[in-house]
Amino acid sequence: MIFSRPAIAAAAVLATLLVSACGSDGDNAERGEAQIPAGVVARANANCREFRQETTRVGRAVPGNLPPATLALTTELLVKPSIPVLERAADRQQALKPAADNRNFDLYADLFDPIVVLAQKRLAAGETGDFMASKGFDAMLTDFGLEQRRVAQLAGLRECGIDFEHVLVSTLTE
């Protein structure tokens, strides 16, 4: 499977972010890192609740009587409307980075960037009918999402340890 240059760049960003986070599994105080202020944690968690609600709305907007999912349907009904949701979540969380002053929070918020880029690439691949590239982007989105959940937990953002794809899919099956 061949990936585009932006997809490779997104993967490189993830690798760089992960390397910079090495050793960050311990408590913030043990590393001499300041705790995230309670107000920032509360705002970030509220942002995540809003992100979950927006994601749920995307899933609920899909009519229930559709034929079996096709690349065109998932691209148009799920991927395309998800990108603005991801971008808004990224903007809200990244705006909190200066006040958080925490490496785990920064990594969590920064992981939205490659996720948005991959979602845009997934949209383009789906729109051109490239099933294999779409599947590859889906797999990368899953990996980035899992890593972002892990880092949210390390940062102490309980409500941000959400899996965007899981929320979307579970909404479809309700």
C-alpha positions as CSV (number, residue, x, y, z in Angstrom):
1,M,0.0,0.0,0.0
2,I,1.4,3.4,-1.0
3,F,0.6,6.4,1.1
4,S,0.7,10.1,0.0
5,R,3.4,12.4,1.2
6,P,1.0,14.2,3.7
7,A,0.1,10.8,5.2
8,I,3.7,9.9,5.7
9,A,4.3,13.4,7.2
10,A,1.4,12.8,9.6
11,A,2.9,9.5,10.7
12,A,6.3,11.2,11.2
13,V,4.6,13.8,13.4
14,L,3.2,11.0,15.5
15,A,6.6,9.3,15.8
16,T,8.2,12.6,16.9
17,L,5.5,13.3,19.4
18,L,5.7,9.8,20.8
19,V,9.5,10.0,21.1
20,S,9.2,13.4,22.9
21,A,6.7,11.8,25.3
22,C,9.0,8.9,26.3
23,G,9.2,8.5,30.0
24,S,6.0,10.4,30.6
25,D,4.1,7.6,32.1
26,G,5.0,8.7,35.6
27,D,3.2,11.2,37.8
28,N,3.7,14.8,36.8
29,A,5.0,15.8,40.2
30,E,7.7,13.0,40.0
31,R,9.0,14.6,36.8
32,G,9.0,18.1,38.3
33,E,6.2,19.0,35.9
34,A,3.4,21.3,37.1
35,Q,0.0,19.8,37.5
36,I,-2.6,21.1,35.1
37,P,-4.7,23.7,36.8
38,A,-8.1,22.4,37.9
39,G,-9.9,25.0,35.8
40,V,-8.1,23.9,32.7
41,V,-8.9,20.3,33.4
42,A,-12.5,21.2,33.9
43,R,-12.6,23.2,30.6
44,A,-10.8,20.4,28.7
45,N,-13.2,17.8,30.0
46,A,-16.2,20.1,29.1
47,N,-14.7,20.4,25.6
48,C,-14.6,16.6,25.4
49,R,-18.2,16.3,26.4
50,E,-19.1,18.7,23.7
51,F,-16.9,16.7,21.2
52,R,-18.7,13.5,22.2
53,Q,-22.1,15.3,21.7
54,E,-21.1,16.6,18.2
55,T,-19.8,13.2,17.2
56,T,-23.0,11.6,18.3
57,R,-25.0,14.1,16.2
58,V,-22.9,13.1,13.1
59,G,-23.8,9.5,13.7
60,R,-27.5,10.2,14.4
61,A,-27.8,12.2,11.2
62,V,-27.2,9.0,9.2
63,P,-30.6,7.6,8.1
64,G,-31.3,4.1,9.5
65,N,-32.7,2.6,6.4
66,L,-29.6,2.8,4.2
67,P,-28.3,-0.1,2.1
68,P,-25.1,-1.8,3.4
69,A,-22.3,0.7,4.0
70,T,-20.2,1.5,0.9
71,L,-17.1,3.6,0.6
72,A,-19.1,6.4,-1.0
73,L,-21.7,6.3,1.8
74,T,-19.3,6.2,4.7
75,T,-17.2,9.0,3.1
76,E,-20.1,11.3,2.5
77,L,-22.2,10.6,5.6
78,L,-19.5,10.0,8.2
79,V,-16.0,11.2,7.2
80,K,-17.0,14.5,5.6
81,P,-19.2,15.8,8.4
82,S,-16.6,14.6,11.0
83,I,-13.8,16.8,9.8
84,P,-15.4,20.1,11.1
85,V,-16.1,18.3,14.4
86,L,-12.5,17.3,14.7
87,E,-11.3,20.8,13.8
88,R,-13.5,22.4,16.4
89,A,-12.3,20.0,19.1
90,A,-8.7,20.7,18.1
91,D,-9.2,24.5,18.3
92,R,-10.8,24.3,21.7
93,Q,-8.2,22.0,23.2
94,Q,-5.2,23.6,21.6
95,A,-6.4,27.0,22.9
96,L,-5.9,25.6,26.5
97,K,-2.3,24.6,26.0
98,P,-0.7,27.7,27.4
99,A,-2.8,27.6,30.5
100,A,-2.2,23.8,30.9
101,D,1.6,24.2,30.7
102,N,1.9,20.4,30.7
103,R,3.7,18.1,28.2
104,N,1.0,15.4,28.3
105,F,-1.7,18.0,27.6
106,D,0.3,19.5,24.8
107,L,0.8,16.1,23.2
108,Y,-2.9,15.2,23.6
109,A,-3.9,18.5,22.0
110,D,-1.3,18.3,19.3
111,L,-2.4,14.9,18.2
112,F,-5.6,16.5,16.8
113,D,-3.4,18.0,14.0
114,P,-2.4,14.7,12.4
115,I,-5.8,13.2,13.0
116,V,-7.4,16.1,11.1
117,V,-4.9,15.7,8.3
118,L,-5.6,12.0,8.1
119,A,-9.3,12.5,8.1
120,Q,-8.9,14.9,5.2
121,K,-6.8,12.4,3.3
122,R,-9.4,9.7,4.1
123,L,-12.1,12.0,2.7
124,A,-10.1,12.6,-0.5
125,A,-9.4,8.8,-0.9
126,G,-13.1,8.0,-0.4
127,E,-14.2,10.6,-2.9
128,T,-12.0,9.2,-5.5
129,G,-13.1,5.6,-4.7
130,D,-9.7,4.4,-3.5
131,F,-10.8,1.7,-1.2
132,M,-7.3,0.5,-0.2
133,A,-6.0,4.0,0.6
134,S,-9.2,4.7,2.6
135,K,-8.7,1.5,4.6
136,G,-5.1,2.6,5.3
137,F,-6.2,6.0,6.5
138,D,-8.9,4.4,8.6
139,A,-6.2,2.2,10.3
140,M,-3.9,5.2,10.9
141,L,-6.9,7.2,12.4
142,T,-7.6,4.3,14.7
143,D,-3.9,4.2,15.9
144,F,-3.8,8.0,16.4
145,G,-7.1,7.9,18.3
146,L,-5.9,5.2,20.6
147,E,-2.7,7.1,21.3
148,Q,-4.6,10.3,21.9
149,R,-6.8,8.5,24.4
150,R,-3.8,7.1,26.3
151,V,-2.2,10.5,26.5
152,A,-5.5,12.1,27.7
153,Q,-5.5,9.6,30.5
154,L,-1.9,10.5,31.4
155,A,-2.8,14.2,31.5
156,G,-5.6,13.4,33.9
157,L,-8.4,14.3,31.4
158,R,-10.9,11.6,32.3
159,E,-13.6,12.7,29.9
160,C,-11.1,13.1,27.0
161,G,-10.1,9.4,26.9
162,I,-12.8,8.9,24.3
163,D,-12.5,7.1,21.1
164,F,-14.0,9.2,18.3
165,E,-14.6,6.2,16.0
166,H,-16.2,4.2,18.8
167,V,-18.6,7.0,19.7
168,L,-19.5,7.3,16.0
169,V,-20.0,3.6,15.4
170,S,-21.9,3.0,18.6
171,T,-24.3,5.9,17.7
172,L,-25.0,4.2,14.4
173,T,-25.9,0.9,16.1
174,E,-28.3,2.5,18.8
